[in-house]
Amino acid sequence: MADTSKQFDEVTAKCRQIFIDKMQDYGASWRIFRLHGISDQLYIKVCNIRQRQETGVSLVGDDIEGNLRAIVNYGITAIIQGRKGYKDAIDMNNDEALMNYDAVLNEAKELMLRKNHDYGEAWREMSKEGIVDMIMAKIIRIKTILEHNGKTIASEGVEGNYFDIINYAIFDLIHYEH
């Protein structure tokens, strides 16, 4: 499991750098997104990955790893938005946004380590396609829960699903990069 922790840090460092670079370009403009909007962005990214996996072709040049990194970053921003609520304007400076990003990423890693312990790193035996299908299922679950105003009867809420999406995307990135 020490390799997984190190690999997690390696692939998320790239995600974090993309987040920082985009913050330089746009600031915290993502603060205007409601959870429906972020979930739609996640859906678009996973559809692009599935299309690329099926056809092997991208006419606009999107690569799978870039989409997986975007999924990690959208998942993190979704958790921040779920906790803080959306705003109609940028209300967070870049340092505060990065502090929130790092806190959620650390929570995701802690959750991954606990689940990895209990599941024995079963994800390593999963196919890249199977992991993407799990991400798609989690997104569809989130969209359904949001349609029910966030109320669930017997399942985890949207935040737990966003954390799972983040970690599945990281697992797939580890598959691609190691």
Buried (B, 14 or more C-beta within 10 A) or exposed (E): EEEBEEBBEBBBEBBBEBBEEBBEEEBBEBBBBBBEBBBBBBBBBBBBBBBBBEEEEBEEEBEBBBBBBBBBBBBBBBBBBBEEEBEEEBEBEBEEBBEBBBBBBEBBBEBBBEBBEEEEEEBEEBEBEEBBBBBBBBBBBBBEBBEEEEEEEEEEBBBBBBBBBBBBBBBBBBBEEE
